[in-house]
Amino acid sequence: MALSGVEIFKLLPKTNCKKCGHPTCLAFAMKLAQRQATLDLCPDVSEEAKKKLGEASAPPIRPITLGAGDKAVKMGEETVLFRHDKKFVNPCAFAIEVKDTQSEADIESVCAQVMHSEIDRVGQKLRIDAIVITNESGDAGKLETAAKTVAAKAAGVAVIINTTNAQAAEAAVKLFAGSHPVVYGANASNLDAMASVAKAHKAILGIAASGLEELSELTEKAKGLGVEDIVMDSGARKAKEIIEHNTLIRRAAIKKGFKPLGYPVINFIQRGDSMHEALVASVCVAKYSSIVVLSSIEKWKSVALFALRQNIYTDPQVPMQVEQKIYKIGEPKADSPFFITTNFSLTYFIVSGEIENSKVPCRLAVMDSEGLSVLTAWAAGKFTATKIAQFINDSGIDQEVSAKELIIPGYVAILSGAIEEKLPGWKITVGPREANAIPAFLKARG
């Protein structure tokens, strides 16, 4: 069980030095108990206290990194049941399965799909994160051959080795040395051998159980064998079971501090019907899965799941924002059109996208409005004539443009006169109310 704030306070220096950023040691202790602060903020805590408090202040779900390099995937580290309480921390990973019974050409085709799955959505790079190599044949040699194909054709992509054969697992995992793969398939009959493979190759151990009781028993045994990084499969396959098991796991870890279930969850949801599979995957995204294993990655399915995951794993209390600056779209000249908008990510990408669609090179000034949309920022006093004029003057853009004309969003046409007063020498033009009217607006200008 986690320590209470008072219990943590007893282990702190009690100097009220404020070095941690909190007014008193008691206040800091309360934040630690609520998992809203980390122990490293206190520079004076004793080594004995660090040892006692380290585990108590750690996230209830162990943070784990799958893969290595720029395609590594962080999992776990979650602290809440509901994203509006704080936020969900690490987005779940999407993995696509290949089987060692497939032809080399088929496996290569899946690898190519994964390597080209990345899309850019409101400034974030979204992609299929991992490949599961399943030992369907039961033959260690065939698994190793399939793993070699994946290693060659999907270099850098995180890998999950799926087999109950420890010898087969070892042969395959050697090909991914240093990339922190998952060795999945540890169960009651092979736990010792699979744990040895995971430890020897610094891999994550994937535990496959039949129910929550067996799952907690296996994770405890694995930890007793010296395995630290674990992903868990309770055996749930139907949507109803996934919701039930994943919710109970998250509640046990966060509300009860139950360590045997304090690890990321992997769900295998392969279906023959792609739409059915996408629907079950959406359940996993919403209900606490850390790795979702799919059988296919059609473009429509990937885009839908990427968007859902992105929406759930953004902080609901902090709007997505882009950097305040003047962006060049195409290769604008000195007399090219010059627009302005706010730095809410969705606003920026919609407006910039419509300008790109027009094929007319333009400049787009993006002003910091704390991530609010145009109308909301105007209503909140963050997108006003005074602030717009200051931004334009400070940007130095008047040295780059010959036609001093600023096109403002149609929704704030009321600001045009005030902006002209505060920007002498500039012409203020009211643009379209909706971004999708920008191409026609630019075409009409000639």
N, C-alpha and C positions, 0 to 999 in steps of 0.2 A: 504493500500500500504506500502511496505517496505521503510524504511528511506534511504536516500542517504548517501554516505560517509561523506559529509560535515555536514549534519544534525546530524549524529552520533558523529562526531568530536566535535561539540559544547557541547555535553553532557559529554565528557571525561575530565579527570583532566588537560590535556594539559601540563604535566610536562616533557614529553619525557624521562621518567625514564628508558625505555627499559626493564622493568620487565616482560612485556608481550611477549618479544622475538622479538619485532619489533623496528626499529630505532626511530620512532616518533609516537606520538599519531595519527597523520593524517594517517600514513601508516596502523596502527592498525584499524582505523576507516574504511578505504577502504576495508580491509580484512573482517571486520564484515559485511559491506554492500554486499560483494560478497559471504557471508556465508562460508568463508574459515577460519574463526576463531570464537572462542566463547568468550563471555563477561567475563567468570570466569578467563580468563588469566590476566585481569587487577585487581590488588589487591587494588587499590586506588579509584575505581569508587564509587560514592556516591549511597546511597540507592534510592534516587529519580531517578538518572540516570538508576539504575538497573531496576527499575519499568518500565521506559519508553522504555529502550532498550531491556528488556528481551524478549518481544514478537517479536520485530523487528529482533533480532539476532537468534531467534529460527528457526529450519528447516521449510521450507514451508509446508511440510507434517508431521503432528504430529507423533512422535514416540510412538508406543503402543506395549505392550508385551502381547501376547496371551499365556495363560497357566502359569505354575509356575515350579520352580525347573530346573533340567537339561534338560527337554524337552520343556522348554518355547521357544516361537518363537517371535523374535523381528520383528516388521513391521514398515513401514513408514520411516521417517527421511531422505527421498531422497531430493537431492538438484539440480539434473541435469536432462535434457531430454535425453541426450545421454551419454553412459558409457565412451566414449573416452574423453568427456569433463573433467571428474573427475573419478567417478566410481559409480555404483549402490551400495547402502549400505547394505540393509537387504534383503536377498533372500526371494522370495515368499514362502508361505506355501502351501503344498498339503494336501487336506482334502478328506476323503472318506465318503460318505453318507450311513447311515443306516436309516430305516424307522420304525416307531412304529407299522406298519402293518406286519412286518417280524416276523418270529418265533424267539424264544429265541436262538435256535441253530444257525440260520442264522446270527443273530447279534453277537453271540459269535465267529462265524467263521470269520467275518470281523474284529473283535477285535484282533483275533489271527494273522491275516494277517498283521495288523498294527504293532503289537508288534514284529513281525519278519521281518519287512520290511527294517530294517537298513542294509546298505552296507558300505564298506570302499572303497573310491575311492581317489587315490592320497593323502592319509592321512586325508581325511575329512569323518566324519560320516554323511551319507545321509539317510533320512527316510521319510515315510509318517508322517506328523506333527500333524494332527488333525482328529477328527471324528465329522461329522455333524449328529445330531439326529433330524430327521424330523418328525413333528407331522402330518403325512399324514392322520391319522384316524380322527383328529379333537377332539379326546378324551384326556382329561388331564391325566386320569389314565393310559392310554396306553403309553403316552409319558413318564410319570414318571417311569413306569415299564421298558421301553426300556433304559432310562437313568440309572436306577439302574444296568442293565446288563453291560452297557458300563463302569460305575464307578467301577464295580467289576472286569471286564475282561480286561480293558485297563487302569489300574491305572497309573496316571501321564501323560497320553496323553491329549493334549489340546482338548477342547470340544466346539462345536458351537450348541446351542439349536435353532432349526428352527421352529418357530410357530408364528401365529398372535394372539394367545390366551394368554393374559397376565397372567391369573391364571395358565394355563398349564406351561408357562415359569417359573413362580415362583416356582411351585412344582418341576420342573426338576432342575433348577439352584441351589437349596438348596443342592443338592447332590454333588456339585462341589465347595463348599465354600472354599475360599482362593486360588483357582486355576485360577482366572481371565478368566472365559469363555466368549464367545460371546452370547448375547441374540439377535438373529436375527429375523426380522419380523416386525419391527416398521414401520408403514406407516401413512398416513394422518388420518386414523380413530382411531388408537389406540396408537398414539405417547405418550400421557401423561401417560397412564398406563404402557407401555413398558419401558419408561424412568424411572418411579418410581421403577420398578423391577431391572433395571440395576444399579441404584444408591444404592438401598437397599442392593444389593448383590455384589457390587463393580465389576460389570461385564462390558464388552464392549457392547455398543449398536449397533446392526446391522440394518441399515436403508435400507428398500426396497422401491424403487421409480419407477415411470414410466417416465423416461426421466431426463435429466440434470437439467431442471428448477425446477421440483418438488424436486429433490434430494437436491439442494442447499437450497430450502425453508425449507425442513425437518431438515437438519443439523443445520441451524440457530435456528430453534425452539427448537431442542434438546439441543443445547448449552444454550439457554435461560432458559431451564428447569434445568440447572445445570449439564448436562452430558458433560464430558470432552473427554472420549475415545469413538470413533465412527469408525465403518467400513461401507463403502458405497456400495450399489448395485444400479446402474442406471437403471437396468432392461434389459440391453443388454444380449442377449443370442446367437445370431449368430456371427460368427467370424468378419464379416464386422462391425457390431454394436459395438462389444467389442473394436476393434481397434479405431474406431471413438470416442466412449465415453471415453475410458481410456486415449487416447491422449489429448482430450479436457480438461479432468479433470487435467491431469498432467501439461499441458500448463497453465491453469488458476491458478493453485496453485503456480507454480514456476516462470512463466514469469509475471503474473499479481498480484501475492500475494493475490489471492482471497481466503480468509480464509474458507468460507463455503464448499469449495471443497478440503481443505487441510487435508484430512484424507486417510488412506489406503483403497484400493478397494477390494471388494470380488466379484468373478465371479462364477456363477453356470453354468456349461457347460456339465451336464450329457447328454449322448447320448446312444442310443441302440447299435450303432456300436462302438466297442472299438477303432478301428483305427481312426475313425472320431473324437472320443473324444480326443484321444492323439494329433491329429493335432490341434484341437481348443485349447487344453491346452498349446501347444507350442506357440500359438499366445498370450495367456495370460501371459506366462512367459516373452516373449520378449516385450510385451506392457503393462507394469506397473501394473499388478495385484499383490496384496499382499496376497490374499488367492484364490486358485483355487480348486473348489469343483468338485470331480470326482465321478462317479458311480461305478467304479471298479478299482482294482489295480493289474492287472496281472504283473508278474515279468518283462516281456519285456517292458511294458509301463512305469513302475516305473523307470527302469534303464535308459531308453531313456530320460525321463523327468528330472531325477536327473542330468544326464550328461549335458543336455541343460541348466538347471538352474545354475549348478556349473560354466559352461563356461561363462554365461552372468554376473554372480555376482562375478567374480574374477576381481581384479584390472588389467586392460590391461597395465598399466604402471609399474607394479611390478610383475616379474615372481614368480610363486609359488616355494617355497624352503623348503627343509628339513634341519634338524640340522646337522652341520658338526661334524662327529664322525665316529668311526669304529663300524659297525653293525655286529652282529653275526647272521648268518642265519643257522638254525639248531643248532647243538651242535659241533662246530668246535674244532679240536684238534690242537696241536702245529704244526703239519705238514699239516694242511688243506689248500686248495687254498686261496689265498688272492688277491682280486680284488680292483681296485680303479675306481671311477667315480666322476662326478660333483654332486652338490646338487640341480639341477633342479628337481622338484618333479616328473615330468613324467619320466625323465631318471632314477631316483632312483627306482621308483616302477616297471618300466619295467625290469630293470636289476635284481633287487632283486626277482621279480616274476619268471624270467627265472632260476635263481639260485635255487629257491625253487622247481621249476619243475624238476630240474636235480636230486633232492634227495641227492645231495652231500653237506655236511656241509661246509660252507665257511665263510670267513670274507670279508666284503665289506667296504672299506674306502670311505667315502663320503666327498669330499673336498669342502669348500665354494668357489663358483665361482659366487656369487651374483645371483644365480638362472639361470645361463646360461647352455645350453646343451654343450656336449663335444666339438664339432667342433667350436661352437660360442665362448665358453670360451677360447679355444686355440687361435683362431684368435684375441680375444680381450686381450690376454696377461694375462689371469686370471687362466689358466690351463697350467702352464709351468713347465719345469724340476726343476727350482729353487724352485718354490712354492710347487710342489709335494714333493720334497726332504725335505723341511722344515716341511711340514705337517707330513710326516712319522716319521721324527726324533722327533718332538715335541710330537707325540702321544704316544711314549713309547712302540709301538707294538713289537719292537725287543726283548722285555723281555717276550713276550707271544708266539712267533713263533720260531720253530726250523729251518724250511726251509725258509731262507730269500729270498723269491721269490715274486715279485710284478707283477701282471697281469694287464697291461694297456689296454685301449680300442684300437681296431685295427685302428680306425680313426686317432689316434695320434701316430702311429708306429714310426714316425720320431723323437719322443722324447726319444726313448728307450736308445740310446747311451748316451745322455746328462744326463738322470736320473741315469744311472749306474755310471757315473763319479761323480755325486753329492751324491750318496748313496753307498759308498765303502762297499763291502761285500755282496751287494744285487744283485740278478739276476733279470733282467727285462725281462718279457715274454710278447710278443704281443698277446693279445687276439682277439676274433672275432670282426669284424667291426659292425655286427648287433647283438643285444641282443638275438634274437631268435636262434642264433647259439651256445649260451653258453652251453646248455645241451649236445650237440654233442661234443663240445670242451672238456668238463669235462670228458665225457665218454671215449674219445680217450686217455686221460691222464692216465686212469686206475684207 
